[in-house]
Amino acid sequence: MKALLGTLGLVAVLAAGAAGYAAMQPCAAPIQKAWALGLPVGAPECAALAAAAAEPPPPAVTVAPAQKREFVDRLFVSGTLVPREEAEVGARIDGLSIVEVDAEDGDRVKKGQVLARLDRSQLDALLAANDAAINRADAAIAQAKSNIAQANAQLKWATSDYERAQKLSGGVMSAASVEQRETAMETAQAQLTAANNGLSVAEADRKSRDAERRELLIRLSRTDVRAPVSGVVSRRSAKLGAMTSIAGEPLFRIIEDGAIDLEAEAPQQSLARFALGMPAEIRLPGVAEPVSGQVRLISEEVDKASRTGKVRIALAEVLRARIGAFASGQVELARRNAVSAPTAALQRDGDAARLYVVRDGRVEERRVTPGIVEGDKVEIKTGLAEGESVIARAAAFLRPGDVVRAMPEATVAVGG
């Protein structure tokens, strides 16, 4: 009896095990995963797990938040360093030798400062001769005035004598005597006229000598070659002993106030983007740190052959600048705060542009207006709000409405 009961119990256990095995058979494949997740291994749970395992997960996309940041629009320029204003200092008198040079290249000079001296010995001799001629003219004037006084006295006496003779001509004095005194009066008048003319000639001679003196003094002043403006001597051509020529090469070149500009050429379509006063950073040859500058002049003329126009940028610091050297830099056209997106996220189709964002696990397409591109970020003027999740890399397989898993850029970077 006991043996029979034991046999029946064993059969029941085996039957129950068979039933349990049969129940677990549909989810035998994912059972290990269920155990790993701590799920009860029952038929309903295993069925749900099997269904989830049969459906593939949505694709993962890398997203970046749309953030506000500062964008700076810059335009590259290059050209040659030139003096803003350059004064050419030449000899203003011919045929004199240079006897002294008082300025060298790089010297800072003031307006009116003597740069060189010319030989003035010949002009000094002419000035001495002019002094003597002036003294002679003064003596001639004094003599002419004396002659006038004498002629006036003679005329006065002759006139009185003639008047007396006329009163006595009734029989006391003969007609011949009266005529003789009349002739003496007329002679005295002629002598007075001649004396006055002599004075005019002497005074004219004196004026001529004065004009000669002024000319000589001007020529003497030109023997001192002076700086017409304050600035820096950029070139000295004056040499001791050389003869001067008005038509010859300038003796000195001076950069007025030492001001130097970068003269750059810009394409005609870029000229309209420039404005006076725009800041710039200029790179000088051999200088590590950039030099600040400012747009000073925008050409109104475009070259017919190259279709470029000139832009002048004033350098704020010219100590290490050398005219004639090549330099380059960037002009700041605009600076503003705006919403940014990754440059790789943007898709362009002609003038249109779009990007994709993830919202509630689904892809949305946004038509946007891009602006300044700076590195790996692009300014989005319209079409995107701050804080939205932008798909960082545009993918051709994505379509609006697709379900995706958003993976932040930082997470992807760490996982990689």
Buried (B, 14 or more C-beta within 10 A) or exposed (E): EEEEEEEEEEEEEEEEEEEEEEEBEEBEEBBEBBEEEEBEBEEEBBEEBBEEEEEEEEEEBBBBEBEEEEBEBBBEBBBBBBBBEBBEBBBBBEEBEBBBBBBEEEBBBEEEBEBBBBBBEEBEEBBEEBEEBBEEBBEBBEBBBEBBEBBBEBBEEBBEBBEEBEEEBEEEBEEEEBEEBBEBBBBBBEBBEBBBEBBEBBBEBBEEBBEBBEEBEEBBEBBBBBBBBBBBBBBBBBEEEBEBEEEEEBBBBBBBBBBBBBBBBBEEEBBEEBEEEBBBBBBBEEBEEBBBBBBBBBBEEBEEEEEBBBBBBBBEBBEEBBBEBEBBBBBBBBEEEBBBBBBBBBBEEEEEBBBBBBEEEEBBBBEBEBBBEBEEBBBBEEBBEEEBBBBBBBBEEBEEEBEBEBBBBEEBEEEE
